[in-house]
Amino acid sequence: MIKSFKHKGLEAFFESANYAGINPAHASKLKHQLAQLNQATQAIHMKIPGWNLHLLSGTVAGHWSVWVNGNWQLAFDICI
């Protein structure tokens, strides 16, 4: 279950399908990724072919990321 967002545009898209804060070209993929993330209880649940699930390092160590498009990624943390 998604508990919070840091990106207001992504939050608005998730809650009301408002495209104003995201790249509209990413909307379809983000819709699937956010739906999957909302159901995930473990990071491995985001391991979908083509999404390139990986663990981040550095200042965001412990967070995970999936590929959206080009340089765009969806980063998240699984807290239970």
mmJSON file of the N, C-alpha and C atoms, coordinates in Angstrom:
{"data_MODEL":{"atom_site":{
"group_PDB":["ATOM","ATOM","ATOM","ATOM","ATOM","ATOM","ATOM","ATOM","ATOM","ATOM","ATOM","ATOM","ATOM","ATOM","ATOM","ATOM","ATOM","ATOM","ATOM","ATOM","ATOM","ATOM","ATOM","ATOM","ATOM","ATOM","ATOM","ATOM","ATOM","ATOM","ATOM","ATOM","ATOM","ATOM","ATOM","ATOM","ATOM","ATOM","ATOM","ATOM","ATOM","ATOM","ATOM","ATOM","ATOM","ATOM","ATOM","ATOM","ATOM","ATOM","ATOM","ATOM","ATOM","ATOM","ATOM","ATOM","ATOM","ATOM","ATOM","ATOM","ATOM","ATOM","ATOM","ATOM","ATOM","ATOM","ATOM","ATOM","ATOM","ATOM","ATOM","ATOM","ATOM","ATOM","ATOM","ATOM","ATOM","ATOM","ATOM","ATOM","ATOM","ATOM","ATOM","ATOM","ATOM","ATOM","ATOM","ATOM","ATOM","ATOM","ATOM","ATOM","ATOM","ATOM","ATOM","ATOM","ATOM","ATOM","ATOM","ATOM","ATOM","ATOM","ATOM","ATOM","ATOM","ATOM","ATOM","ATOM","ATOM","ATOM","ATOM","ATOM","ATOM","ATOM","ATOM","ATOM","ATOM","ATOM","ATOM","ATOM","ATOM","ATOM","ATOM","ATOM","ATOM","ATOM","ATOM","ATOM","ATOM","ATOM","ATOM","ATOM","ATOM","ATOM","ATOM","ATOM","ATOM","ATOM","ATOM","ATOM","ATOM","ATOM","ATOM","ATOM","ATOM","ATOM","ATOM","ATOM","ATOM","ATOM","ATOM","ATOM","ATOM","ATOM","ATOM","ATOM","ATOM","ATOM","ATOM","ATOM","ATOM","ATOM","ATOM","ATOM","ATOM","ATOM","ATOM","ATOM","ATOM","ATOM","ATOM","ATOM","ATOM","ATOM","ATOM","ATOM","ATOM","ATOM","ATOM","ATOM","ATOM","ATOM","ATOM","ATOM","ATOM","ATOM","ATOM","ATOM","ATOM","ATOM","ATOM","ATOM","ATOM","ATOM","ATOM","ATOM","ATOM","ATOM","ATOM","ATOM","ATOM","ATOM","ATOM","ATOM","ATOM","ATOM","ATOM","ATOM","ATOM","ATOM","ATOM","ATOM","ATOM","ATOM","ATOM","ATOM","ATOM","ATOM","ATOM","ATOM","ATOM","ATOM","ATOM","ATOM","ATOM","ATOM","ATOM","ATOM","ATOM","ATOM","ATOM","ATOM","ATOM","ATOM","ATOM","ATOM","ATOM","ATOM","ATOM","ATOM"],
"id":[1,2,3,4,5,6,7,8,9,10,11,12,13,14,15,16,17,18,19,20,21,22,23,24,25,26,27,28,29,30,31,32,33,34,35,36,37,38,39,40,41,42,43,44,45,46,47,48,49,50,51,52,53,54,55,56,57,58,59,60,61,62,63,64,65,66,67,68,69,70,71,72,73,74,75,76,77,78,79,80,81,82,83,84,85,86,87,88,89,90,91,92,93,94,95,96,97,98,99,100,101,102,103,104,105,106,107,108,109,110,111,112,113,114,115,116,117,118,119,120,121,122,123,124,125,126,127,128,129,130,131,132,133,134,135,136,137,138,139,140,141,142,143,144,145,146,147,148,149,150,151,152,153,154,155,156,157,158,159,160,161,162,163,164,165,166,167,168,169,170,171,172,173,174,175,176,177,178,179,180,181,182,183,184,185,186,187,188,189,190,191,192,193,194,195,196,197,198,199,200,201,202,203,204,205,206,207,208,209,210,211,212,213,214,215,216,217,218,219,220,221,222,223,224,225,226,227,228,229,230,231,232,233,234,235,236,237,238,239,240],
"type_symbol":["N","C","C","N","C","C","N","C","C","N","C","C","N","C","C","N","C","C","N","C","C","N","C","C","N","C","C","N","C","C","N","C","C","N","C","C","N","C","C","N","C","C","N","C","C","N","C","C","N","C","C","N","C","C","N","C","C","N","C","C","N","C","C","N","C","C","N","C","C","N","C","C","N","C","C","N","C","C","N","C","C","N","C","C","N","C","C","N","C","C","N","C","C","N","C","C","N","C","C","N","C","C","N","C","C","N","C","C","N","C","C","N","C","C","N","C","C","N","C","C","N","C","C","N","C","C","N","C","C","N","C","C","N","C","C","N","C","C","N","C","C","N","C","C","N","C","C","N","C","C","N","C","C","N","C","C","N","C","C","N","C","C","N","C","C","N","C","C","N","C","C","N","C","C","N","C","C","N","C","C","N","C","C","N","C","C","N","C","C","N","C","C","N","C","C","N","C","C","N","C","C","N","C","C","N","C","C","N","C","C","N","C","C","N","C","C","N","C","C","N","C","C","N","C","C","N","C","C","N","C","C","N","C","C","N","C","C","N","C","C"],
"label_atom_id":["N","CA","C","N","CA","C","N","CA","C","N","CA","C","N","CA","C","N","CA","C","N","CA","C","N","CA","C","N","CA","C","N","CA","C","N","CA","C","N","CA","C","N","CA","C","N","CA","C","N","CA","C","N","CA","C","N","CA","C","N","CA","C","N","CA","C","N","CA","C","N","CA","C","N","CA","C","N","CA","C","N","CA","C","N","CA","C","N","CA","C","N","CA","C","N","CA","C","N","CA","C","N","CA","C","N","CA","C","N","CA","C","N","CA","C","N","CA","C","N","CA","C","N","CA","C","N","CA","C","N","CA","C","N","CA","C","N","CA","C","N","CA","C","N","CA","C","N","CA","C","N","CA","C","N","CA","C","N","CA","C","N","CA","C","N","CA","C","N","CA","C","N","CA","C","N","CA","C","N","CA","C","N","CA","C","N","CA","C","N","CA","C","N","CA","C","N","CA","C","N","CA","C","N","CA","C","N","CA","C","N","CA","C","N","CA","C","N","CA","C","N","CA","C","N","CA","C","N","CA","C","N","CA","C","N","CA","C","N","CA","C","N","CA","C","N","CA","C","N","CA","C","N","CA","C","N","CA","C","N","CA","C","N","CA","C","N","CA","C","N","CA","C","N","CA","C","N","CA","C"],
"label_alt_id":[null,null,null,null,null,null,null,null,null,null,null,null,null,null,null,null,null,null,null,null,null,null,null,null,null,null,null,null,null,null,null,null,null,null,null,null,null,null,null,null,null,null,null,null,null,null,null,null,null,null,null,null,null,null,null,null,null,null,null,null,null,null,null,null,null,null,null,null,null,null,null,null,null,null,null,null,null,null,null,null,null,null,null,null,null,null,null,null,null,null,null,null,null,null,null,null,null,null,null,null,null,null,null,null,null,null,null,null,null,null,null,null,null,null,null,null,null,null,null,null,null,null,null,null,null,null,null,null,null,null,null,null,null,null,null,null,null,null,null,null,null,null,null,null,null,null,null,null,null,null,null,null,null,null,null,null,null,null,null,null,null,null,null,null,null,null,null,null,null,null,null,null,null,null,null,null,null,null,null,null,null,null,null,null,null,null,null,null,null,null,null,null,null,null,null,null,null,null,null,null,null,null,null,null,null,null,null,null,null,null,null,null,null,null,null,null,null,null,null,null,null,null,null,null,null,null,null,null,null,null,null,null,null,null,null,null,null,null,null,null],
"label_comp_id":["MET","MET","MET","ILE","ILE","ILE","LYS","LYS","LYS","SER","SER","SER","PHE","PHE","PHE","LYS","LYS","LYS","HIS","HIS","HIS","LYS","LYS","LYS","GLY","GLY","GLY","LEU","LEU","LEU","GLU","GLU","GLU","ALA","ALA","ALA","PHE","PHE","PHE","PHE","PHE","PHE","GLU","GLU","GLU","SER","SER","SER","ALA","ALA","ALA","ASN","ASN","ASN","TYR","TYR","TYR","ALA","ALA","ALA","GLY","GLY","GLY","ILE","ILE","ILE","ASN","ASN","ASN","PRO","PRO","PRO","ALA","ALA","ALA","HIS","HIS","HIS","ALA","ALA","ALA","SER","SER","SER","LYS","LYS","LYS","LEU","LEU","LEU","LYS","LYS","LYS","HIS","HIS","HIS","GLN","GLN","GLN","LEU","LEU","LEU","ALA","ALA","ALA","GLN","GLN","GLN","LEU","LEU","LEU","ASN","ASN","ASN","GLN","GLN","GLN","ALA","ALA","ALA","THR","THR","THR","GLN","GLN","GLN","ALA","ALA","ALA","ILE","ILE","ILE","HIS","HIS","HIS","MET","MET","MET","LYS","LYS","LYS","ILE","ILE","ILE","PRO","PRO","PRO","GLY","GLY","GLY","TRP","TRP","TRP","ASN","ASN","ASN","LEU","LEU","LEU","HIS","HIS","HIS","LEU","LEU","LEU","LEU","LEU","LEU","SER","SER","SER","GLY","GLY","GLY","THR","THR","THR","VAL","VAL","VAL","ALA","ALA","ALA","GLY","GLY","GLY","HIS","HIS","HIS","TRP","TRP","TRP","SER","SER","SER","VAL","VAL","VAL","TRP","TRP","TRP","VAL","VAL","VAL","ASN","ASN","ASN","GLY","GLY","GLY","ASN","ASN","ASN","TRP","TRP","TRP","GLN","GLN","GLN","LEU","LEU","LEU","ALA","ALA","ALA","PHE","PHE","PHE","ASP","ASP","ASP","ILE","ILE","ILE","CYS","CYS","CYS","ILE","ILE","ILE"],
"label_asym_id":["A","A","A","A","A","A","A","A","A","A","A","A","A","A","A","A","A","A","A","A","A","A","A","A","A","A","A","A","A","A","A","A","A","A","A","A","A","A","A","A","A","A","A","A","A","A","A","A","A","A","A","A","A","A","A","A","A","A","A","A","A","A","A","A","A","A","A","A","A","A","A","A","A","A","A","A","A","A","A","A","A","A","A","A","A","A","A","A","A","A","A","A","A","A","A","A","A","A","A","A","A","A","A","A","A","A","A","A","A","A","A","A","A","A","A","A","A","A","A","A","A","A","A","A","A","A","A","A","A","A","A","A","A","A","A","A","A","A","A","A","A","A","A","A","A","A","A","A","A","A","A","A","A","A","A","A","A","A","A","A","A","A","A","A","A","A","A","A","A","A","A","A","A","A","A","A","A","A","A","A","A","A","A","A","A","A","A","A","A","A","A","A","A","A","A","A","A","A","A","A","A","A","A","A","A","A","A","A","A","A","A","A","A","A","A","A","A","A","A","A","A","A","A","A","A","A","A","A","A","A","A","A","A","A","A","A","A","A","A","A"],
"label_entity_id":["1","1","1","1","1","1","1","1","1","1","1","1","1","1","1","1","1","1","1","1","1","1","1","1","1","1","1","1","1","1","1","1","1","1","1","1","1","1","1","1","1","1","1","1","1","1","1","1","1","1","1","1","1","1","1","1","1","1","1","1","1","1","1","1","1","1","1","1","1","1","1","1","1","1","1","1","1","1","1","1","1","1","1","1","1","1","1","1","1","1","1","1","1","1","1","1","1","1","1","1","1","1","1","1","1","1","1","1","1","1","1","1","1","1","1","1","1","1","1","1","1","1","1","1","1","1","1","1","1","1","1","1","1","1","1","1","1","1","1","1","1","1","1","1","1","1","1","1","1","1","1","1","1","1","1","1","1","1","1","1","1","1","1","1","1","1","1","1","1","1","1","1","1","1","1","1","1","1","1","1","1","1","1","1","1","1","1","1","1","1","1","1","1","1","1","1","1","1","1","1","1","1","1","1","1","1","1","1","1","1","1","1","1","1","1","1","1","1","1","1","1","1","1","1","1","1","1","1","1","1","1","1","1","1","1","1","1","1","1","1"],
"label_seq_id":[1,1,1,2,2,2,3,3,3,4,4,4,5,5,5,6,6,6,7,7,7,8,8,8,9,9,9,10,10,10,11,11,11,12,12,12,13,13,13,14,14,14,15,15,15,16,16,16,17,17,17,18,18,18,19,19,19,20,20,20,21,21,21,22,22,22,23,23,23,24,24,24,25,25,25,26,26,26,27,27,27,28,28,28,29,29,29,30,30,30,31,31,31,32,32,32,33,33,33,34,34,34,35,35,35,36,36,36,37,37,37,38,38,38,39,39,39,40,40,40,41,41,41,42,42,42,43,43,43,44,44,44,45,45,45,46,46,46,47,47,47,48,48,48,49,49,49,50,50,50,51,51,51,52,52,52,53,53,53,54,54,54,55,55,55,56,56,56,57,57,57,58,58,58,59,59,59,60,60,60,61,61,61,62,62,62,63,63,63,64,64,64,65,65,65,66,66,66,67,67,67,68,68,68,69,69,69,70,70,70,71,71,71,72,72,72,73,73,73,74,74,74,75,75,75,76,76,76,77,77,77,78,78,78,79,79,79,80,80,80],
"pdbx_PDB_ins_code":[null,null,null,null,null,null,null,null,null,null,null,null,null,null,null,null,null,null,null,null,null,null,null,null,null,null,null,null,null,null,null,null,null,null,null,null,null,null,null,null,null,null,null,null,null,null,null,null,null,null,null,null,null,null,null,null,null,null,null,null,null,null,null,null,null,null,null,null,null,null,null,null,null,null,null,null,null,null,null,null,null,null,null,null,null,null,null,null,null,null,null,null,null,null,null,null,null,null,null,null,null,null,null,null,null,null,null,null,null,null,null,null,null,null,null,null,null,null,null,null,null,null,null,null,null,null,null,null,null,null,null,null,null,null,null,null,null,null,null,null,null,null,null,null,null,null,null,null,null,null,null,null,null,null,null,null,null,null,null,null,null,null,null,null,null,null,null,null,null,null,null,null,null,null,null,null,null,null,null,null,null,null,null,null,null,null,null,null,null,null,null,null,null,null,null,null,null,null,null,null,null,null,null,null,null,null,null,null,null,null,null,null,null,null,null,null,null,null,null,null,null,null,null,null,null,null,null,null,null,null,null,null,null,null,null,null,null,null,null,null],
"Cartn_x":[0.836,0.0,0.888,0.569,1.301,0.816,1.758,1.399,1.631,2.624,2.902,3.696,3.698,4.434,5.313,6.471,7.294,7.006,6.529,6.263,4.765,4.398,2.981,2.271,2.959,2.365,2.042,2.933,2.708,1.567,1.496,0.4,-0.947,-1.005,-2.248,-2.64,-1.653,-1.929,-2.491,-1.886,-2.326,-3.734,-4.016,-5.298,-6.44,-6.141,-7.245,-6.976,-5.94,-5.578,-5.32,-4.838,-4.502,-3.093,-2.976,-1.704,-0.842,-1.33,-0.654,0.783,1.077,2.399,3.324,2.907,3.756,3.866,4.799,4.909,3.797,2.864,1.747,2.185,3.366,3.881,4.179,4.373,4.691,3.442,2.302,1.079,0.689,0.698,0.261,1.143,2.459,3.378,3.313,3.269,3.178,1.906,0.819,-0.437,-0.263,0.369,0.614,1.591,2.657,3.662,3.1,2.325,1.745,0.708,-0.068,-1.037,-0.313,0.77,1.559,2.209,2.759,3.397,2.385,1.184,0.142,-0.222,-0.04,-0.337,0.883,2.073,3.321,3.527,3.998,4.397,5.897,6.531,7.974,8.461,9.698,10.242,10.213,10.395,10.416,9.111,8.033,6.745,6.771,7.793,7.957,8.903,9.336,10.262,9.472,9.139,8.391,9.365,9.322,10.237,10.129,11.281,11.344,11.33,11.064,11.023,12.376,13.277,14.638,14.662,14.021,14.042,15.473,15.877,17.213,17.24,18.148,18.363,19.259,18.887,19.669,20.754,21.755,22.858,23.108,24.113,24.457,23.492,23.058,22.186,20.787,20.429,19.107,19.236,20.311,20.541,19.349,18.962,17.833,16.527,16.503,15.334,15.492,14.386,14.36,13.914,14.152,13.765,13.349,12.398,12.034,12.111,12.429,12.591,11.23,11.041,9.818,10.093,11.031,11.35,12.598,13.534,14.748,15.436,15.61,16.235,15.231,13.977,12.93,12.798,12.8,12.645,11.621,11.022,10.103,10.829,11.187,11.907,10.916,11.155,10.242,10.944,10.281,10.754,9.614,9.892,8.87,8.941,7.911,7.82,6.582,6.781,5.632,5.522],
"Cartn_y":[-1.173,0.0,1.246,2.166,3.427,4.301,4.737,5.546,7.03,7.394,8.805,8.987,10.215,10.597,11.797,11.878,13.09,13.999,13.44,14.197,14.479,15.744,16.133,15.781,15.915,15.587,14.114,13.265,11.823,11.443,12.103,11.862,12.24,13.382,13.816,12.845,12.358,11.379,10.091,9.613,8.376,8.5,9.621,9.792,10.196,10.975,11.479,11.462,10.773,10.692,12.074,13.024,14.363,14.318,14.582,14.487,15.734,16.758,18.056,17.971,17.103,17.061,15.991,15.283,14.229,14.405,13.707,13.68,12.767,13.287,12.464,11.207,11.241,10.071,8.916,9.223,8.204,7.687,8.287,7.999,6.524,5.882,4.489,3.573,3.718,2.875,3.197,4.497,4.884,4.345,4.324,3.797,2.345,1.541,0.126,-0.025,0.776,0.678,1.091,2.153,2.601,1.604,1.001,-0.015,-1.223,-1.643,-2.771,-2.428,-1.225,-0.782,-0.701,-0.284,-0.168,-1.537,-2.595,-3.951,-4.665,-4.148,-4.821,-4.807,-5.922,-6.005,-6.249,-6.549,-6.747,-6.139,-5.678,-5.072,-6.044,-7.313,-8.326,-8.35,-7.863,-7.804,-6.792,-5.967,-4.985,-5.489,-6.731,-7.301,-7.793,-6.861,-7.123,-6.976,-7.875,-7.734,-6.347,-5.731,-4.419,-3.253,-3.527,-2.455,-2.257,-3.193,-3.084,-2.708,-3.507,-3.29,-3.35,-2.344,-2.365,-1.561,-1.954,-1.301,-0.089,1.035,2.258,2.323,3.146,3.305,4.791,5.08,6.477,7.094,8.328,9.047,8.452,7.621,6.973,5.459,5.044,3.622,3.027,1.841,1.166,1.373,2.321,2.528,1.709,1.495,0.725,1.62,1.172,1.944,1.006,1.462,0.782,1.81,1.352,2.201,2.582,3.847,4.318,4.519,5.436,5.716,6.6,6.284,7.094,7.249,8.478,8.747,8.787,8.562,8.645,7.328,7.411,6.239,6.529,5.483,5.582,4.967,5.798,5.316,5.146,4.125,3.821,3.081,3.009,2.256,1.382,0.156,-0.771,-0.761,-0.249,-0.213,-1.002,-1.942,-2.741,-2.625],
"Cartn_z":[0.0,0.0,0.0,-0.898,-0.946,0.2,1.037,2.199,1.981,1.188,0.962,-0.33,-0.799,-1.996,-1.666,-2.317,-2.224,-3.41,-4.501,-5.721,-5.824,-5.704,-5.697,-7.007,-8.123,-9.413,-9.532,-9.038,-9.063,-8.131,-7.002,-6.059,-6.689,-7.345,-7.997,-9.111,-9.853,-10.908,-10.313,-9.246,-8.609,-8.039,-7.401,-6.719,-7.65,-8.683,-9.508,-11.01,-11.448,-12.864,-13.471,-12.652,-13.105,-13.705,-14.99,-15.706,-15.55,-14.903,-14.847,-14.322,-13.389,-12.775,-13.3,-14.372,-14.932,-16.443,-17.029,-18.483,-19.003,-19.807,-20.289,-21.048,-21.644,-22.354,-21.394,-20.12,-19.111,-18.392,-18.648,-17.886,-17.883,-19.02,-19.089,-18.236,-18.389,-17.63,-16.142,-15.808,-14.402,-13.754,-14.497,-13.967,-13.55,-14.402,-14.08,-12.918,-12.929,-11.873,-10.52,-10.486,-9.212,-8.697,-9.592,-9.178,-8.588,-9.235,-8.736,-7.399,-7.301,-6.063,-4.924,-5.221,-4.204,-3.621,-4.382,-3.924,-3.338,-3.611,-3.211,-1.702,-1.194,0.207,0.331,-0.805,-0.874,-2.182,-2.207,-3.421,-4.593,-4.333,-5.401,-6.188,-5.593,-6.298,-7.443,-7.482,-8.557,-9.645,-9.54,-10.525,-11.743,-12.595,-13.814,-14.982,-15.966,-17.107,-17.748,-17.966,-18.58,-17.595,-16.337,-15.335,-14.659,-14.775,-14.237,-12.758,-11.938,-10.485,-9.978,-9.208,-8.615,-7.326,-6.458,-5.172,-5.391,-4.802,-4.941,-3.869,-4.109,-3.151,-2.916,-2.147,-1.861,-0.872,-1.14,-0.213,-0.138,-1.105,-1.099,-0.91,-0.267,-0.011,0.728,0.324,0.948,0.19,-0.73,-1.569,-2.847,-3.522,-4.757,-5.896,-7.117,-8.281,-9.408,-10.208,-11.452,-12.574,-13.756,-14.925,-15.483,-15.785,-16.432,-17.917,-18.233,-19.63,-19.675,-20.536,-20.652,-19.313,-18.863,-17.567,-16.43,-16.699,-15.676,-14.931,-13.601,-12.749,-11.66,-11.16,-10.024,-8.838,-7.86,-6.681,-5.535,-4.708,-3.623,-2.51,-1.376,-0.227,0.239,0.552,1.053,2.581,3.218,4.678,5.102,5.971,6.432,7.928],
"occupancy":[1.0,1.0,1.0,1.0,1.0,1.0,1.0,1.0,1.0,1.0,1.0,1.0,1.0,1.0,1.0,1.0,1.0,1.0,1.0,1.0,1.0,1.0,1.0,1.0,1.0,1.0,1.0,1.0,1.0,1.0,1.0,1.0,1.0,1.0,1.0,1.0,1.0,1.0,1.0,1.0,1.0,1.0,1.0,1.0,1.0,1.0,1.0,1.0,1.0,1.0,1.0,1.0,1.0,1.0,1.0,1.0,1.0,1.0,1.0,1.0,1.0,1.0,1.0,1.0,1.0,1.0,1.0,1.0,1.0,1.0,1.0,1.0,1.0,1.0,1.0,1.0,1.0,1.0,1.0,1.0,1.0,1.0,1.0,1.0,1.0,1.0,1.0,1.0,1.0,1.0,1.0,1.0,1.0,1.0,1.0,1.0,1.0,1.0,1.0,1.0,1.0,1.0,1.0,1.0,1.0,1.0,1.0,1.0,1.0,1.0,1.0,1.0,1.0,1.0,1.0,1.0,1.0,1.0,1.0,1.0,1.0,1.0,1.0,1.0,1.0,1.0,1.0,1.0,1.0,1.0,1.0,1.0,1.0,1.0,1.0,1.0,1.0,1.0,1.0,1.0,1.0,1.0,1.0,1.0,1.0,1.0,1.0,1.0,1.0,1.0,1.0,1.0,1.0,1.0,1.0,1.0,1.0,1.0,1.0,1.0,1.0,1.0,1.0,1.0,1.0,1.0,1.0,1.0,1.0,1.0,1.0,1.0,1.0,1.0,1.0,1.0,1.0,1.0,1.0,1.0,1.0,1.0,1.0,1.0,1.0,1.0,1.0,1.0,1.0,1.0,1.0,1.0,1.0,1.0,1.0,1.0,1.0,1.0,1.0,1.0,1.0,1.0,1.0,1.0,1.0,1.0,1.0,1.0,1.0,1.0,1.0,1.0,1.0,1.0,1.0,1.0,1.0,1.0,1.0,1.0,1.0,1.0,1.0,1.0,1.0,1.0,1.0,1.0,1.0,1.0,1.0,1.0,1.0,1.0,1.0,1.0,1.0,1.0,1.0,1.0],
"B_iso_or_equiv":[0.0,0.0,0.0,0.0,0.0,0.0,0.0,0.0,0.0,0.0,0.0,0.0,0.0,0.0,0.0,0.0,0.0,0.0,0.0,0.0,0.0,0.0,0.0,0.0,0.0,0.0,0.0,0.0,0.0,0.0,0.0,0.0,0.0,0.0,0.0,0.0,0.0,0.0,0.0,0.0,0.0,0.0,0.0,0.0,0.0,0.0,0.0,0.0,0.0,0.0,0.0,0.0,0.0,0.0,0.0,0.0,0.0,0.0,0.0,0.0,0.0,0.0,0.0,0.0,0.0,0.0,0.0,0.0,0.0,0.0,0.0,0.0,0.0,0.0,0.0,0.0,0.0,0.0,0.0,0.0,0.0,0.0,0.0,0.0,0.0,0.0,0.0,0.0,0.0,0.0,0.0,0.0,0.0,0.0,0.0,0.0,0.0,0.0,0.0,0.0,0.0,0.0,0.0,0.0,0.0,0.0,0.0,0.0,0.0,0.0,0.0,0.0,0.0,0.0,0.0,0.0,0.0,0.0,0.0,0.0,0.0,0.0,0.0,0.0,0.0,0.0,0.0,0.0,0.0,0.0,0.0,0.0,0.0,0.0,0.0,0.0,0.0,0.0,0.0,0.0,0.0,0.0,0.0,0.0,0.0,0.0,0.0,0.0,0.0,0.0,0.0,0.0,0.0,0.0,0.0,0.0,0.0,0.0,0.0,0.0,0.0,0.0,0.0,0.0,0.0,0.0,0.0,0.0,0.0,0.0,0.0,0.0,0.0,0.0,0.0,0.0,0.0,0.0,0.0,0.0,0.0,0.0,0.0,0.0,0.0,0.0,0.0,0.0,0.0,0.0,0.0,0.0,0.0,0.0,0.0,0.0,0.0,0.0,0.0,0.0,0.0,0.0,0.0,0.0,0.0,0.0,0.0,0.0,0.0,0.0,0.0,0.0,0.0,0.0,0.0,0.0,0.0,0.0,0.0,0.0,0.0,0.0,0.0,0.0,0.0,0.0,0.0,0.0,0.0,0.0,0.0,0.0,0.0,0.0,0.0,0.0,0.0,0.0,0.0,0.0],
"pdbx_formal_charge":[null,null,null,null,null,null,null,null,null,null,null,null,null,null,null,null,null,null,null,null,null,null,null,null,null,null,null,null,null,null,null,null,null,null,null,null,null,null,null,null,null,null,null,null,null,null,null,null,null,null,null,null,null,null,null,null,null,null,null,null,null,null,null,null,null,null,null,null,null,null,null,null,null,null,null,null,null,null,null,null,null,null,null,null,null,null,null,null,null,null,null,null,null,null,null,null,null,null,null,null,null,null,null,null,null,null,null,null,null,null,null,null,null,null,null,null,null,null,null,null,null,null,null,null,null,null,null,null,null,null,null,null,null,null,null,null,null,null,null,null,null,null,null,null,null,null,null,null,null,null,null,null,null,null,null,null,null,null,null,null,null,null,null,null,null,null,null,null,null,null,null,null,null,null,null,null,null,null,null,null,null,null,null,null,null,null,null,null,null,null,null,null,null,null,null,null,null,null,null,null,null,null,null,null,null,null,null,null,null,null,null,null,null,null,null,null,null,null,null,null,null,null,null,null,null,null,null,null,null,null,null,null,null,null,null,null,null,null,null,null],
"auth_seq_id":[1,1,1,2,2,2,3,3,3,4,4,4,5,5,5,6,6,6,7,7,7,8,8,8,9,9,9,10,10,10,11,11,11,12,12,12,13,13,13,14,14,14,15,15,15,16,16,16,17,17,17,18,18,18,19,19,19,20,20,20,21,21,21,22,22,22,23,23,23,24,24,24,25,25,25,26,26,26,27,27,27,28,28,28,29,29,29,30,30,30,31,31,31,32,32,32,33,33,33,34,34,34,35,35,35,36,36,36,37,37,37,38,38,38,39,39,39,40,40,40,41,41,41,42,42,42,43,43,43,44,44,44,45,45,45,46,46,46,47,47,47,48,48,48,49,49,49,50,50,50,51,51,51,52,52,52,53,53,53,54,54,54,55,55,55,56,56,56,57,57,57,58,58,58,59,59,59,60,60,60,61,61,61,62,62,62,63,63,63,64,64,64,65,65,65,66,66,66,67,67,67,68,68,68,69,69,69,70,70,70,71,71,71,72,72,72,73,73,73,74,74,74,75,75,75,76,76,76,77,77,77,78,78,78,79,79,79,80,80,80],
"auth_comp_id":["MET","MET","MET","ILE","ILE","ILE","LYS","LYS","LYS","SER","SER","SER","PHE","PHE","PHE","LYS","LYS","LYS","HIS","HIS","HIS","LYS","LYS","LYS","GLY","GLY","GLY","LEU","LEU","LEU","GLU","GLU","GLU","ALA","ALA","ALA","PHE","PHE","PHE","PHE","PHE","PHE","GLU","GLU","GLU","SER","SER","SER","ALA","ALA","ALA","ASN","ASN","ASN","TYR","TYR","TYR","ALA","ALA","ALA","GLY","GLY","GLY","ILE","ILE","ILE","ASN","ASN","ASN","PRO","PRO","PRO","ALA","ALA","ALA","HIS","HIS","HIS","ALA","ALA","ALA","SER","SER","SER","LYS","LYS","LYS","LEU","LEU","LEU","LYS","LYS","LYS","HIS","HIS","HIS","GLN","GLN","GLN","LEU","LEU","LEU","ALA","ALA","ALA","GLN","GLN","GLN","LEU","LEU","LEU","ASN","ASN","ASN","GLN","GLN","GLN","ALA","ALA","ALA","THR","THR","THR","GLN","GLN","GLN","ALA","ALA","ALA","ILE","ILE","ILE","HIS","HIS","HIS","MET","MET","MET","LYS","LYS","LYS","ILE","ILE","ILE","PRO","PRO","PRO","GLY","GLY","GLY","TRP","TRP","TRP","ASN","ASN","ASN","LEU","LEU","LEU","HIS","HIS","HIS","LEU","LEU","LEU","LEU","LEU","LEU","SER","SER","SER","GLY","GLY","GLY","THR","THR","THR","VAL","VAL","VAL","ALA","ALA","ALA","GLY","GLY","GLY","HIS","HIS","HIS","TRP","TRP","TRP","SER","SER","SER","VAL","VAL","VAL","TRP","TRP","TRP","VAL","VAL","VAL","ASN","ASN","ASN","GLY","GLY","GLY","ASN","ASN","ASN","TRP","TRP","TRP","GLN","GLN","GLN","LEU","LEU","LEU","ALA","ALA","ALA","PHE","PHE","PHE","ASP","ASP","ASP","ILE","ILE","ILE","CYS","CYS","CYS","ILE","ILE","ILE"],
"auth_asym_id":["A","A","A","A","A","A","A","A","A","A","A","A","A","A","A","A","A","A","A","A","A","A","A","A","A","A","A","A","A","A","A","A","A","A","A","A","A","A","A","A","A","A","A","A","A","A","A","A","A","A","A","A","A","A","A","A","A","A","A","A","A","A","A","A","A","A","A","A","A","A","A","A","A","A","A","A","A","A","A","A","A","A","A","A","A","A","A","A","A","A","A","A","A","A","A","A","A","A","A","A","A","A","A","A","A","A","A","A","A","A","A","A","A","A","A","A","A","A","A","A","A","A","A","A","A","A","A","A","A","A","A","A","A","A","A","A","A","A","A","A","A","A","A","A","A","A","A","A","A","A","A","A","A","A","A","A","A","A","A","A","A","A","A","A","A","A","A","A","A","A","A","A","A","A","A","A","A","A","A","A","A","A","A","A","A","A","A","A","A","A","A","A","A","A","A","A","A","A","A","A","A","A","A","A","A","A","A","A","A","A","A","A","A","A","A","A","A","A","A","A","A","A","A","A","A","A","A","A","A","A","A","A","A","A","A","A","A","A","A","A"],
"auth_atom_id":["N","CA","C","N","CA","C","N","CA","C","N","CA","C","N","CA","C","N","CA","C","N","CA","C","N","CA","C","N","CA","C","N","CA","C","N","CA","C","N","CA","C","N","CA","C","N","CA","C","N","CA","C","N","CA","C","N","CA","C","N","CA","C","N","CA","C","N","CA","C","N","CA","C","N","CA","C","N","CA","C","N","CA","C","N","CA","C","N","CA","C","N","CA","C","N","CA","C","N","CA","C","N","CA","C","N","CA","C","N","CA","C","N","CA","C","N","CA","C","N","CA","C","N","CA","C","N","CA","C","N","CA","C","N","CA","C","N","CA","C","N","CA","C","N","CA","C","N","CA","C","N","CA","C","N","CA","C","N","CA","C","N","CA","C","N","CA","C","N","CA","C","N","CA","C","N","CA","C","N","CA","C","N","CA","C","N","CA","C","N","CA","C","N","CA","C","N","CA","C","N","CA","C","N","CA","C","N","CA","C","N","CA","C","N","CA","C","N","CA","C","N","CA","C","N","CA","C","N","CA","C","N","CA","C","N","CA","C","N","CA","C","N","CA","C","N","CA","C","N","CA","C","N","CA","C","N","CA","C","N","CA","C","N","CA","C","N","CA","C","N","CA","C","N","CA","C","N","CA","C"],
"pdbx_PDB_model_num":[1,1,1,1,1,1,1,1,1,1,1,1,1,1,1,1,1,1,1,1,1,1,1,1,1,1,1,1,1,1,1,1,1,1,1,1,1,1,1,1,1,1,1,1,1,1,1,1,1,1,1,1,1,1,1,1,1,1,1,1,1,1,1,1,1,1,1,1,1,1,1,1,1,1,1,1,1,1,1,1,1,1,1,1,1,1,1,1,1,1,1,1,1,1,1,1,1,1,1,1,1,1,1,1,1,1,1,1,1,1,1,1,1,1,1,1,1,1,1,1,1,1,1,1,1,1,1,1,1,1,1,1,1,1,1,1,1,1,1,1,1,1,1,1,1,1,1,1,1,1,1,1,1,1,1,1,1,1,1,1,1,1,1,1,1,1,1,1,1,1,1,1,1,1,1,1,1,1,1,1,1,1,1,1,1,1,1,1,1,1,1,1,1,1,1,1,1,1,1,1,1,1,1,1,1,1,1,1,1,1,1,1,1,1,1,1,1,1,1,1,1,1,1,1,1,1,1,1,1,1,1,1,1,1,1,1,1,1,1,1]
}}}
